[in-house]
Amino acid sequence: MEDRQLPKWSEIRELLQFRSFEMDPVQRRLARAFTIADLRAMAQKTTPKAVFNYTDGAAEEEISIARCRQAYRDIEFSPAVLRDVSDPDPSTKLFGRTIDFPLVLAPTGYTRMMHNDGEKAVARVAARNNIPYTLSTVGTTTVEDLAKAVPEGNNWFQLYIAKDRSKTEGLLERVLTSGYDVLMVTVDTQVGGSRVRELRDGLTIPPTLSPKTFADMALHPSWWFDKLTTPPIEFASLRGFGGNSAEVADQVFDPALTFEDIAWLRNVWPHKLLVKGIQTVKDAERVVELGCDGVVLSNHGGRQLDRSPTILKILPKVREALGSEPTVLIDSGIMSGSDILAAVGLGADAAMVGRAYLYGLMAGGERGAAHAVKILRSQYVRSMQLLGVKSTAGISGDHVALAG
């Protein structure tokens, strides 16, 4: 029998380090979020179901997005030990400009629907973290207003080429005048994907809300208050297109888009040009041959064609085909900093996330979006160190293996 004794209070006190109570409910909530999945769970509670489903959902059976996320889970790292990683450098360069780590905040539509802070808040987060932010053509903030709100930001613009090319030219002139120098044209939206969650909720263009959806929204009075006391949610940069939201969307998405239109855009846009929505090696090669500066490998986060390619799996093939010079970005399925590291190891210059920061935005506005970036950066740096790599430049295919 071991001798027993009553513990001393000083010994107990060391084991019981209680957290001080945080008065701010948003800060209290975010303090419990250690992963993007945590932010997603919080977003589901703080936002109406239809709005959450708009962000979280994908096309049809949502097979594509599930496969994309599984591909990252199946990655196997090969760490090197006994390496000095005491002073890690996660920075990298995109288009000659150093960014803090290889992340670009992707374009998202209807951003102010998720939280009234919207695109300006996300752009401010990106600027503070020295990473690019991409404003969407169908964003809820104009190109001019974003540039004025965050003039210090590395602001990019995402373009849908409208059926009326003169309207696209007018928009591009505004983008140029506002100082954007990276253009990302999206090419995988010949028609809209069938997003079943949105159809069931009635969150379509225009909205056809069911009584159940409307009742659920009523359970989130702060969300309603924000929407009713701030400017209406609209395709802000497209006000001059005329018509309601459905008519504007019909003008913006052109099913007749071809490589000839990319060649035309290359001629009229004087700065860096990326083509987003590339899903095959052949298409990647073609757009680079047309003079584009790079590609964004993307299946639109699984929101367009279900059962589309698992983007991470085509990344090494695209990088091998294009060589080292063109910029290669990747999105779809990225939910952690180690996912970003895997993408870099397989050939990407940087990764893009949309849902990840939107979960943060829904959970806590600008502070939530900042927390999402903080999580991703922390995970990226820690994974880099555990891999035995001191800098982003040192990450290679020797460290990362795809399943099989």
HELIX and SHEET records of a PDB file:
HELIX    1   1 TRP A    9  LEU A   15  1                                   7    
HELIX    2   2 PRO A   25  LEU A   30  1                                   6    
HELIX    3   3 ILE A   36  THR A   46  1                                  11    
HELIX    4   4 LYS A   49  ASP A   56  1                                   8    
HELIX    5   5 ILE A   63  ARG A   73  1                                  11    
HELIX    6   6 THR A  111  MET A  114  1                                   4    
HELIX    7   7 GLY A  118  ARG A  128  1                                  11    
HELIX    8   8 VAL A  143  ALA A  149  1                                   7    
HELIX    9   9 ARG A  165  THR A  177  1                                  13    
HELIX   10  10 VAL A  196  ASP A  201  1                                   6    
HELIX   11  11 PRO A  211  ALA A  218  1                                   8    
HELIX   12  12 PRO A  221  LEU A  228  1                                   8    
HELIX   13  13 ALA A  236  PHE A  241  5                                   6    
HELIX   14  14 SER A  245  VAL A  252  1                                   8    
HELIX   15  15 PHE A  259  VAL A  268  1                                  10    
HELIX   16  16 VAL A  281  GLU A  289  1                                   9    
HELIX   17  17 HIS A  300  GLY A  302  5                                   3    
HELIX   18  18 ILE A  311  LEU A  322  1                                  12    
HELIX   19  19 GLY A  337  GLY A  345  1                                   9    
HELIX   20  20 ARG A  355  LEU A  386  1                                  32    
HELIX   21  21 THR A  392  GLY A  394  5                                   3    
SHEET    1   A 2 GLU A  76  PHE A  77  0                                        
SHEET    2   A 2 VAL A 400  ALA A 401 -1                                        
SHEET    1   B 2 THR A  92  LEU A  94  0                                        
SHEET    2   B 2 ARG A  97  ILE A  99 -1                                        
SHEET    1   C 8 LEU A 103  LEU A 105  0                                        
SHEET    2   C 8 ALA A 350  VAL A 353  1                                        
SHEET    3   C 8 THR A 327  ILE A 330  1                                        
SHEET    4   C 8 GLY A 294  LEU A 297  1                                        
SHEET    5   C 8 LYS A 272  ILE A 278  1                                        
SHEET    6   C 8 VAL A 182  THR A 186  1                                        
SHEET    7   C 8 ASN A 155  LEU A 159  1                                        
SHEET    8   C 8 TYR A 133  LEU A 135  1                                        
END                                                                             
